[in-house]
Amino acid sequence: MNSVSVIGLGSMGVAIAQSLLQSGYRVTVWNRTSEKAELIVKAGAVLAPNAAAAISASAVSIICVSDYAASYDILDTDEVKVDMAGRILIQLSTGSPQQARDYEAWTQKHHAEYIDGAIVASPTQMGQPEATIFSSGSPAAFQKCEPLLKSLAGNVLYLGGQVSAASTTDLAFLSYLFGSYLGFFHAARILESDDLRVDTFGAMIAQISPVIGGVIKYESELIQSGAYDKPQSSVNMSMVTVDLLMEQAREAGMNNEFPVFAQGLFKKALDAGYGEEEVCALIKVMR
């Protein structure tokens, strides 16, 4: 297990290969555009002449390309005959839960073990304690590859044998992240409307993020249990805040798309009779 092949040398693929080399692994690489391999080869990697040769060079291969379709295009063509029998394939490309299920079935058809993964880090964070990888799939394969994955990220979360779990968790995380983006960008406009600094506010958010995490943890527990009837922050109370966001946008003459969207969901919750329930009762509207 001391040799690894990396298929795909975009910025993330190169970062993966570099982290593996720094951890003492023998690394074979392949990329459609061989010029992208020059720097990593100088660092000690071996450039394979084709994808089949890269797979054959190691017991474990990591695929990190644009999407699953690109993976199939590389490994499942008449021109590229790849013998994967007895090997482990780790998919770190971006994909959906169903694509993970399909890829596991395809890998098993080729008599290989499969781990589906999702990286929660930038290329510059790879190999660092703050980098996270969600992983799921073959328990036996994960046990063999755990040290390898921990050389890529300080926080490796194995989510079990249900192969879609990593992709589903990744999309859930991205939903939370993108919702936070939208809220923060609207917050930036609120600050700008009163000539306040956005970066100072951003630094404050970083400082109080453990408090925000605690709130999200609390709401998650209520959603899981279905106990909405003893609110700390009710839908009615939260609607007052949403109305204030609408009023501020009107007063400042600024874009109001974010509070309009929130107001629509909260109004549905109120119309459904959830006003005196915890704010996370909004999920019943979304269901």
N, C-alpha and C positions, 0 to 999 in steps of 0.2 A: 504493500500500500504506500510505498514511498515514491511512486511515480504517478503523475497526473497529466492528462492531456486537456488543453483548453482550446475549444473551438469557438472562434469569434474574437477579434481583437479590436473592438471598439474601445472607447475610453474605459468602460467597466471591465471588459475582458483583459485588457492590458493590466489594469489594477489588480485583478484576480491573479494573473500570472506572476506579477511582481511580488505579491504577498506570499504566494506559494514558494517562489524561489528564496525569499528571505527566511522562510521557515524550514528550508533545507530539502524541499521536494525536488525531484528530477522532473522538469516540466517540458512537455512537448506541445507545440502550438501549431495551429493552422488557421488561416484566414483567406478568404477569396482574393483579397488584395494583399499580396505577399509583402509589399512595401511597408505595410503597417506593422510587420513583425520585426523590422530591422533593429529597433531599440531594445526590444525584449530579448532578442537573440544575443545582442551584445551583452545583455545582463546575465546570460547563461542558459536561456531556453534553447531547445532544439526545434527547428522549423521542419515540419513534415511536408512532403511533396503534395499530399492530398488528405482529405478528411479520413479516408479509410486507413491510411497509414498512421494518422494521429490517434485514432481509436485503438488500433492494434498495438500501439506503443505503450499503453498503460492499462492497468486494471480498472482505473476510474477515469471517466471523461466528464468534463464540465462544458455544457453548452450555454453560451451567453451571446445570443444574437438578438436581432430586433424583435422577433416574435416566434411563435411556434411554427407558423407557416414556413419561415425561413429555415427552421430546424429540419422540417420534413424535406425541404428543397435540397438541403445539404446531405442528409443521411439516407433519404429514401428515394433515390433515383436509380434508373437503370445504369447510369454512367458510374455511380459510386457504389460499389459493392462492399458494404461494411459488415464485418463479422463481429457481432456484439455478444455472442454467446458467452455466458459466464462473467461478463463485465458489469460494471455499475455505471449508469448514466445519471448525472445530476443536471437537471434543467434549471437554469437561472435566468432564462429569458422571460419576458413579460407575457402573461396569458390569463385566460379565464379559468374558472373552476372546471367547466366541461372540457376545455382543452387539456387540462391536467389529467383528467380521467382518460381521455382518448389517447394521450401520449403514453400513459402507463400501459394501456392495453397494447399499443403499438410496440412498446419496448418489451413487454412480456412475450409478444409474438416472436420477437427476435431473441428470446431466451436470455434476456438481461434483467438485472434489477434496476429499479427506478426510484429516484428521489426528486420530488418537485420542490423548488425553492423560490423564494422571493427576497430580494435584497432591499433593506431599508437603510440606505446610506448612499452617499455620493462616492464617486471613484476615489477622491482624495481621502475618504474616511476608511477605505478598505484596510483591513488588518489592524484597525484601532479598536479600543475597548467599547467605544460608543456605537460602532457598526452593528447592525442586527440582521440576521437572516432567519426568516420563517422557513421551516422545512417540514415535509410530510411524505409519507410513502413507506416503502419497505422497511420494517423495523430492523431487520438483519443488515440491510445495506447502510442504514443510518448509523448503526453501532460501529460498523467498519469505518465509516467516513467521518464520524464526529470529530476526531482530532484534526482532520483536514479542514473541515468547515470552520472549526474554531481558530484556525490560522488565518481565515478570511475575515472573521468578525468576532468581537469579544462576547457578543450576545447571540448565541445560536439557540433558537426555540424550536424544539421538535414537537409538532402538534399531533403526532400519532400516525397510524397506518392509513387513515382516510386520506387518499392522495390529494384531494381537492382542498384540504384544510389550509395549506400554505397560501394558495391563490386567493381563497375566500377571505382569509385574515388580512392579506395584503390589500385587497380591494376595500375591506372595511376600514383599514387604517388610512388608505388614500381618501376615502369618503370623509373621514374625520379631518384629515389634513386640508382637503380642498374646501370643506365647510369653514375651517378656521381661516384659510386664505381669504375667503369672501368676507367673513366678519372683520378680519383685520384690515382689509383694504377699505371697507366702509368706515372703519374706525379711523383710518388715516385721513379720510376726507372730512370726518367730523373735526379732527384736530386741526387740519389745514383751514377749516372754515373759521376757526377762532385764533389763527396764527400761533398754534402750539407745535412743538417739535414732534415729528413722527418717530425719530430714532430714540428719543428719551422714553417715549411710551413703549417702544419695542423692547428696550432694555428692562423696563419695569415688568413687562409680560414674562420675559425670561426669568426674572427674579421670583415671580409669584407662581410660576408654572406648577410647582408641587401642589399648591392649593387648588388650581384648576383640575389637576389630575385627580385629586381627592373627590372633587365634586362629580367628575365623570364616573369614577369608581362607584360612588354612592348611587347615582342614577342607574348605572348598569345593574346593580344588585336589585333595585326595585323592578326594573324591566324583567329580569330573570325570574323574580318571585311573583310578579304581577300585583304587588302590594302598593297601590297608588293612593290609598285612602287617608293617609296621615301625612299631609304635605308639609315640607319645610318651605318649598317655593311652589305655590299653586299655579295652575294655568291662568287663573284670574289675575294673580299678582304679576305674572310674567307678561300678560297682555298689556298691563299698564306701561311696562318698559318698552314694549314694541310700539305702543301708541306714542310714547315720548320720542322714539327714534323717528317716527313719521313726522311728528311736529318739528323736531330739530331740522330735518331735511327740508321741510317747507319753509321754515324761518331762514335757513341759509341759502335757499334756492339751489340746492345740490341734488345729485342723483339719489333716487329713493328706491331703486330696484330691490335692494337687499331687504329693507324693512317691509316693503310691499309683499315680497315672497313670504317672509315670516308671518306677517299679519294674516295672510290667507290661510296658512296652516292653523294658526291659533284660533281664527274665527271658526274653522271647521270643528276644532276641539270643543269650543264653547257651545256651538250649535248642537253638538252630540251630548252635551250635559256633563263635560269633564272639568268644568270650571273650578271646582273645589278639590280636584285631585292634583297629585304631584305633576310638575311640568313634563316629566317623561311620559305622561299619559298621551302625549302627542303621538307616540308610536302606534297607539290604537287607531288613530286617523290614518297613519301611513300604512298600516296593515290592511 
